[in-house]
Amino acid sequence: MKKDTKDMPKGVFKYLGDISRIHHRAAFADVQQKIDKHKGSNAFLELATNRFSCREFNHHPVSSFKLAKILEAARVAPSAKNLQPVHVWALTSEDALARIRPIHTMFNAPVVIMVGFKLSEGWTRACDGKNWAETDATIAGTHIALAAADLELGCTWVGSFDPKKVREAFPETEGYEIASLFAIGHPAAAAAPSERHSSRRSHHRISPLCYGIWTIPVLCRCFLS
Ligand SMILES: Cc1cc2nc3c(=O)[nH]c(=O)nc-3n(C[C@H](O)[C@H](O)[C@H](O)COP(=O)(O)O)c2cc1C
């Protein structure tokens, strides 16, 4: 005959209740852990979303510790066949900054990083002769911009400079093609994202890239419109 739980001593019932609760929580924790593992952390997406081109800096210098971290982020960037054809120059002295500012104001940032590459050191794809050195430099630049954001520094990627003038101002870059400049510093109190920052293509225009050959017309439309 089934024993009525009313007859059970209160202490035992409480004890059983506790066990089932603990067991239930443990099972849930296990499932949650599995979900979290597949979900990953949001930290990277938050960093990538919150980063913006900062074009106003205050007068606080960038610590050598932070600069070293940014340069390390560039150093560990991947490159085609790991040939590492990228060279990075950090301009921090008044003399070096005075040489770049007539070419581009660099928004008066206290640190400017120049990223260059050597075609002859990059990997060339045999079937069509495509050289990946510039892509490698772009990846290093992306690491620089994201590392700066991670360190709560402001950064703007600058492509609108005359490479010939940079070569003349910095003869030490001889042999390298300068891909990009980065203005880096502490954001001024008034620094804010430009209107272009939040203007991004919607997911439905990007997602067709994930599928097959049939998406080529869609893909062309994305780039041409
Ligand atoms: C390859 C490249 C070159 C760029 N060149 C310049 C530039 O010369 N001057 C500038 O003010 N911003 C430049 N930018 C910043 C873009 O204008 C900016 O990333 C874009 O408008 C999106 O805004 P956000 O960075 O705030 O999200 C450049 C960005 C990239 C990726």
The ligand as an SDF file (V2000), in Angstrom:
LIG
                    3D

 31 33  0  0  0  0  0  0  0  0999 V2000
   40.4550   50.8420  -45.3290 C   0  0  0  0  0  0  0  0  0  0  0  0
   39.8680   52.0070  -44.5710 C   0  0  0  0  0  0  0  0  0  0  0  0
   40.2810   53.2900  -44.8880 C   0  0  0  0  0  0  0  0  0  0  0  0
   39.7580   54.3790  -44.1760 C   0  0  0  0  0  0  0  0  0  0  0  0
   40.2290   55.6270  -44.4240 N   0  0  0  0  0  0  0  0  0  0  0  0
   39.7720   56.6800  -43.6930 C   0  0  0  0  0  0  0  0  0  0  0  0
   40.3000   57.9700  -43.8900 C   0  0  0  0  0  0  0  0  0  0  0  0
   41.1990   58.1850  -44.6940 O   0  0  0  0  0  0  0  0  0  0  0  0
   39.8220   58.9920  -43.1340 N   0  0  0  0  0  0  0  0  0  0  0  0
   38.8500   58.7890  -42.1900 C   0  0  0  0  0  0  0  0  0  0  0  0
   38.4490   59.7500  -41.5180 O   0  0  0  0  0  0  0  0  0  0  0  0
   38.3040   57.5500  -41.9740 N   0  0  0  0  0  0  0  0  0  0  0  0
   38.7490   56.5010  -42.6990 C   0  0  0  0  0  0  0  0  0  0  0  0
   38.2550   55.2410  -42.4750 N   0  0  0  0  0  0  0  0  0  0  0  0
   37.2070   55.0480  -41.4680 C   0  0  0  0  0  0  0  0  0  0  0  0
   35.8440   54.7800  -42.1420 C   0  0  0  0  0  0  0  0  0  0  0  0
   35.3470   55.9750  -42.6750 O   0  0  0  0  0  0  0  0  0  0  0  0
   34.8990   54.2100  -41.0610 C   0  0  0  0  0  0  0  0  0  0  0  0
   35.4100   52.9690  -40.6070 O   0  0  0  0  0  0  0  0  0  0  0  0
   33.5000   53.9950  -41.6000 C   0  0  0  0  0  0  0  0  0  0  0  0
   32.9140   55.2240  -41.9470 O   0  0  0  0  0  0  0  0  0  0  0  0
   32.6030   53.3090  -40.5750 C   0  0  0  0  0  0  0  0  0  0  0  0
   32.5780   54.0570  -39.3760 O   0  0  0  0  0  0  0  0  0  0  0  0
   33.0770   53.4270  -38.0080 P   0  0  0  0  0  0  0  0  0  0  0  0
   34.5230   53.0590  -38.1390 O   0  0  0  0  0  0  0  0  0  0  0  0
   32.8480   54.5120  -36.9750 O   0  0  0  0  0  0  0  0  0  0  0  0
   32.2280   52.2250  -37.7400 O   0  0  0  0  0  0  0  0  0  0  0  0
   38.7690   54.1510  -43.1690 C   0  0  0  0  0  0  0  0  0  0  0  0
   38.3640   52.8590  -42.8870 C   0  0  0  0  0  0  0  0  0  0  0  0
   38.8950   51.8010  -43.5740 C   0  0  0  0  0  0  0  0  0  0  0  0
   38.4670   50.3930  -43.2050 C   0  0  0  0  0  0  0  0  0  0  0  0
  1  2  1  0
  2  3  1  0
  2 30  2  0
  3  4  2  0
  4  5  1  0
  4 28  1  0
  5  6  2  0
  6  7  1  0
  6 13  1  0
  7  8  2  0
  7  9  1  0
  9 10  1  0
 10 11  2  0
 10 12  1  0
 12 13  2  0
 13 14  1  0
 14 15  1  0
 14 28  1  0
 15 16  1  0
 16 17  1  0
 16 18  1  0
 18 19  1  0
 18 20  1  0
 20 21  1  0
 20 22  1  0
 22 23  1  0
 23 24  1  0
 24 25  2  0
 24 26  1  0
 24 27  1  0
 28 29  2  0
 29 30  1  0
 30 31  1  0
M  END
$$$$
